[in-house]
Amino acid sequence: MNNGALITAENLVKQYPIGGRKFTALNDVNLTVQKGEFLGLVGPSGSGKTTLLNIIGALDYPTSGSAIVIGTDTKELSHRESARLRNEHLGFIFQTYNLLPVYTVFENVEFPLLLLGMDTEDRKKAVMGILDRVGLADRAASRPSQLSGGESQRVAVARAMVKKPKVVLADEPTANLDAENSHNVLQMMAKLNEEFQSTFIFATHDEKVIGYLRRKITLNDGRVAEDIETTPQYN
């Protein structure tokens, strides 16, 4: 094991029971991820990329093997401990934004800080600071229904980044965006990666996302078929 790694998967296997048989979603996956990486899990639908992302995020657990995330073996965690790991150290970005419609932009971004028990003034400073970075400080009082798709995903990025997480997990974050908004959001995430040194891990088959990656891990039938460093096509 690389003790300096932020994330280590060792002989990771994930199986699901289907009709009296077992479907193997991940099959003997081994990899390490360091601080500050900007990488993608790529491959066709059913290749295991979202399953691996969910295990790294302590949303699911391996059948065998281990996923060591920020020094913790996730399969040893209780549900409460898994929630604490996610609340304190992980940020999540989904393709469907998952904004709470009854709350303002400010309140959506503030929510992770409420879970951490941060005081009011520090919350306000953190929320307005990250909204400024994603170009939405002037929309703090807006509701999600008043936002475009690109703006909604920028709010989702702000919510993921407001607590300065060690790891950001992004599952097909550009799936619902047009090309221009996809590039805007990806450029913003690449800038935040450099600024905060948060590790970004994408699950994607979008060539636009792949064009921003500095490392590409290709999954095929639940196995790592290729793991290479890449030069971003876009800046």
N, C-alpha and C positions, 0 to 999 in steps of 0.2 A: 504493500500500500504506500502511496505517496502521501506522507504526513503533511506536506505543504498544500495539498489539494483542498479546494473548497467543497468539492463533491467527488465521491468515488463510488462507482458501481462495480461490484465484484461478483462474477458468475451469476448475474441477475436473471432469474426466471420468473415469469408471470403466466399462470394458467387460469382459464375460466372454464367451469363446467358448462357444457352445451349438449343437451339431449343425451345425457348418460355418458358422454365422452368429455375429454378435456381439450380445449383449444389453447394452444401455446402462443400467447401474444408477444412475449419476449423470451429469447432462448440464449442463455449464456452470454449476456451482455457485460462487457468490461470496458470501463472508460474512466478518465479523471478530468476534472474541470477546475481551472485555476481562477483566482480572483481577477476580475476585470475583463474576462473573455466576452466575445460577441459571436456566439456560435449558433448553428442551427441543426436540428434533427430533421433530416429531409428524407422523403420517400413517398411512395404512393399510399393511398388510403389502405389501412389494414396492415401497414408495415411495422407498427408498434410505437410510432413516435409520440402519439398522445398518451399512450400507456406509460411510456418512460417518463414523460414530462409530469404526469400525475404522481408517479412514485417519487420522483425527485421533490415534488411539492408536498409530500406526505398526505396526499389526498387518496392514495391507494398504497398497498403494501405488497412486496414481492412474495411469491410462493416459496422461493428459495433464493439463496444468495443474499447479498446485502446492498443497501444504498446508504452510504455515509454522507450526511448532509450537514455541513458546518460542524463537524466533529461528533455527530449523533447518528447512531444506527436507527433508521426510522422504524424498523419493524419492532424495536424494543419500546416504542413510545405508546403511551395510552392516548385515547382520543383527546383528552385535555392537553396533554403534552404536545401532541401534533398541532393542535390549534395554537398553542403558545409559540411553537417554532414558526408557523406561518405568520402569525401576528407580528412577531418581533423581527423576523429576518427575511421574509419572502414577499415579493410583490407579484401580482397576477394580472395579466392582460388577456382578455378573451375576444373572439371575433364578434360577439354580440354585445359588447360594451358593458352589459350588466349594471347600468346605472339605475339608481333608485328613482323612479319617476316623480315621487311626491317631494323629493328633496331638491334644493338648489345645487348648482355646480359646486359652490363652496361647501355645502353640507355633504355632498357625495365624496369630495376629496378629503374632507375632515374626518370621515368615519373611521379609517384605520387608526387615527391618532386618539380618538375617543376610546377605542379598545385598549390602547396602550396607557390610558390614564394621564395623558399630557394635559397640563393646565391651559386655561383659556387663551392667555396671551401668547404662549408659545405655539399653540395650535394655529391661531390666526396668522402669526408670522410665517409659519411653515407652509400653510395652505396658500396664502397670497404669494409667497415666494415661488412655489412650484407652478402656480397658475401663471405667473409672470413669465417663467421660463418656457412654458408651452404656448404662450401668446394668448391666454384667455383670462387675464386678470379683469378685463372689462366685462366678462360674462359671468362673474362670480354669483350674481343674484338670479341668473337665468335658470329655467327648468330644462331638463333633458329634452322635452318635446319642442323646445325652441331652438335646438341646436341642429346643425347639419351632421351627417355621418362622420365627416372628418373631425369636426369639433367634438363630437361625442367620444371618438377614440382618443383624442388628445386629453379629454377629461379623464378617461380611463387610465391613460399613461400617467397623468398627474397623480391620480389616486394610488397607483402602484408605487410611485416614486417618492411620495410625500414623506414617508418615514425613512428614506435613504436605505432601502433594503440591500442586503448583501447579494441576493439573487432575484432576478426578475424572470418569470416564466411567461412566455407569450405564445398562446395557441392560435395559430392562423390569424394574427392580428389585423391583416389587411384583406381578409376574405370578403368583407362587405364594403370595401372602399374602391373608388375608381383609381386609375393610375396616378393622377396628380396628387390626390389625397394620400395614397399609399406612400409615395415618395416623400411627401411632407412629414408624415408620421415617422417613417423610417429614418429620415435625416435627423429628426428630433430625438429619437431613441438612441441613435449613434452618438449624438452630442452629449446626451445625459449619461451614456455609458462612459464616455471619456471624462466627464466632469465629476461624477460620483464614484467611478470605478466599481459600480455594481455589475455583476456578471449577468449578461442577458443570454437566455436560452430560448430559442424559437422552435416550435414544431410547425413545419410548413412544407408546402410543395410549390409555393409561389416564387416564380423566378425573380420577381422584383425584390423580395426579401433575401433570396439567396445572393443577389448582387451586392448586398451590404455586408455579408458575413465575412469574418476573418478565420472561421473554422467551419467546416461542413462535415457532419457525421451522417452518412447515408445508411438507413436501415432498410433491410429487405427480409421479409418473412420473420421478423422479430430478432434478426441478428445484425450486428454491425458489419456492413459490407465494405465500408470505406470510411476512413477518418483522416482528413487532410486539412492542412492550413491553406487558406485561400486569400487572394488579394482582392479587396472590394472593388467592384466595377464602378460604384458610385461614391461620391464624397458628400 
